[in-house]
Amino acid sequence: MFPSKFPQDNGRSEEEHVTLTDEQGRSLICTLQSSIQLEGQDYGLLLPVDTPIEILTWNDEDDDDESAVPVESEAELERIFETARAVLAEQNLTLKRTGITLTVSGDLPDFPEEGEPNLDLNSSQPDPEEFEELLWLASFYYEEQEYGIYTPADPFFILAKADEQGEFKQLSPEEFRSLEPLLPMIEDQLFDALD
């Protein structure tokens, strides 16, 4: 690996903002946290400016067990979006249909300290073994189906590649698969640059 032509943050007071655009043309504004060059290609570790969220719902696998699943269908997101936006607006949060992930802007509520449970007593909870640690924001029903809105407990980093103009692009599934064997090394380099 070689040093990147992109400057590191190293104590700069102003962050470099980049915009990622998904296949549907929706954009996501991020800050460039660090960058590296690998085999002649520049990669950046990006962090969304607004808070990423995930909407989960519960499917009955049988009468005794419910399984939490992320809502990924564009059609289902379209149906529930306005209801989810209204529920979050009650907490002074603005839901945005951004690229790559849904996001919210506004001041998030205070979450429990590490080690304390983050439980919504009125709602089902995702199985912690199935999902990364998620923090509950709100729950709502749409046509008798329950939904929960969560934000990741850890930062939501995105690995992106830079084109010849220095603009960052989301990795395609094929590019991601081809990089998979190198991901631990890339992540180590990028996260080392953050320290």
N, C-alpha and C positions, 0 to 999 in steps of 0.2 A: 504494500500500500504506500501511496505517496501523499504528500501534503496536497490539500485541495487548493484550487485557485480562489475558492470562496473564503472570505475572512471568518475567523472564529469569533465568538461573542466576547471572549476574554475581557470582561470588565467594561464593555461598552455600555453606555447608559441607554442607548436607543436600540431597540430590537429591529431586526430585519423582517418585514412582513412579506409573505409570498401567498399567492392564490392558487389553489388546486381546483381543477374543474373535472367533474365526473362525466360519464357517458351521456347523461341526460342534459348536460350543459349547466348544471347547478355548481356554484362555486363555494369554496370553503377557505376562509382567510386563516392563515397559520403564521406562527413565528418560526424562523429558522433557528433551531437550537444548536446544531453542529453539522458539519459536513466532512466528507472524506472522498478520496478518489480511489477507485479500484479498477484495475485493468483499463485505464483510460476513460472511465465513466465516473462522473461526479454524482454522489448520493447525499441527500440531506435528511436529517431527522427533524420532522416538523411537529409542532404542537398547536392544535386549534386555538384560536383566540377566545372563542366562546366555548362553553362547557358542552362536551358531547353527552348525548343521552341515548338510552335504549328503551324501547317499549317492549314489554313482555306480556304474554297472555298465557292462559292455562288450558291445556287440553286434557280431557279425561281419557286416561289410558284404560282404566277399568273403574269400577264403582268405588274402589277404596283409594286410588292413587291419582293425583293430578301431576302433570309435568309442565314446567314453565318452558315456553319456547319464545324466541325473539320474533317479533313481527318484521318480516323481510319483504313480504309481497307489496309491490308498489300500489296495487289496487286496494289492499287492506289499509295501508298507510293513508292513502287518499281519503278513504271513508272515515277514518277515525281522527284525522289530523285536526280538524276544527274543534272537536270535543277535547282532545288533548291540549290544544292551545288555550282553550277557555279555562280548563282546570289549572294549568300552570300560571295563567294570568292572575288567578286568585292569590298566588304567592309572589306576585310582581316579577314573574319570569316570562320572557318572550320566547316562544318556541319558533325555531327557524327551520325551514326545509332546505338545508345546506347540502352541498355535495358530500359524498362519502359517508357521512353520518348526520343524523339530526343533531341540532345543538340548541342550547338555550342561552340567552343573555340575561343579566340581572344578578342580584345578590342571592346566592344559594343559602338555604337555611343552615343553621349549625348542625353538624352531624355528630353522632356519639364519638367519644374518644376511641382510639384503637383498643380492641379487646371488649368493648361494650357492644351488645347486639344492636343492630339497626332494624328494628322490627316495626312493621305496620300491622297493628293488631286487627285491623279491619280487612286485611287482604291476605291472600296466599303469598308465600315467599318462594323465590327460586331456590332450587337445591344448590347450596354453596359448592358442591363438588362439580356440578354441571357448568356453572358460570364463574367467571372471575369475580372478585368481590365487587358487589354493586351496592350503591347507597340509594335508598328509596326516596323519591321526591313526591309522588302522588299516585293515586289509583282512581280509576273511573270505570264506568260501565258504558258499553255501546251495544245496543240491541241485545241486552241481557248477557253479553260476554264481558268478563272482567279483564281489565288491562292495568298494568303497573308501569310507571315511568321511573327509570333508574339512571344514575350516573355512575361511571366507573370510580372506584375508590382511588385507583392509581392513575397517573397521567396517561392520556391517550395519545401515544406517539404514532406518527405515520412515517414510514420510510418511502421516500420519493426519489426519482432520478431527475437530473438536470439535462435539458436539451442543449443544443449548440448555442442558443441565445441566453443560456443561464436560467431559463424558466423551469420550475419544477413540475413534474408530471407524476401522476399516480402510476405505480407499477401495474402492468397488466397481469392477469392470472398466470400467463405463461412466463413472464419475466420473473414474477415472484417465485414460481416453481424452480426456475433455472438458478435463482440465487439461494434457494433454501439451504443447500449444504454450506454456504458461506455466511448465512445469517448470524450465527453466534459470533463469528469474527467481526462482521460489520457492526453488529450491535455493541460489541466490546469497544471498538474504535470510536463509535459515535458517542457512547455514554462516557468513555474516558475523557472526551473533549468537553463534556459538561462539567467535569469536576474542577 
